[in-house]
C-alpha cells in the first residue's frame, strides 16, 4: 500500500472505533498476530518505528 492508502485504512479504523465506542455494536474483528504486535507496541509506550515491510493481512 502507498501512504494515501494507509491513511484511508487508518481513517476507516478510527471511525469504526468511534462508532463502536458510542453504540452497543459488538466488534467481530479478529486480533491476528500482526494486530496483536501493533497493540503491544502502542500499549508499551515504545516509539513506533517505520515498518519497511507491511505484513497486515485480512
N, C-alpha and C positions, 0 to 999 in steps of 0.2 A: 504494500500500500504506500501511497505517497503521503506527504504531510497533510494535504487537504482531506484526503480520505480518512486518515487517523483522527483528525479533528471532528469530522462528521460522525464517526463512530463514538467518539468520546461525548459529543453533544447528545447523541441518542441515549447513551448510558446515563448521563446526568439527568436527562428528562425522565427516563424510566425510574431512576432512584427517587426523584422528587415526587413523581406520581405514586410510587409505592409507599412513600412516607406519609402521603396525605389522603390515602384511601385505604380501604380494607382489602386491597388486592394482595394476593399471595404470589410471590415471585417463584416461578418454576425454573429459574436459570440455574443450571448445574455449576458447581465450583470445580472446574477441572484443575489439573496440576499447575498449569501456567497461571490461571487466575489466582490460585492459592499463593503462588510465588509472589505475584504482584501485591496481593493483600498483605502478605507477611512483610514485604519491603515497606509499604506505606505505614503499616501499624508499628513497625520498629522505629520509625522516625529517621531511618538512614537516608542519605542523599539518594535521590533517584538518578541513576546513571542512564546514559543513552544505550538502548538495546540496538545493536547493529544488525541483528537478525531476528525478525519477529516470528514467533512460533505460536501465536494465539490462533487457535482453530475453533470452529463452531462445534 
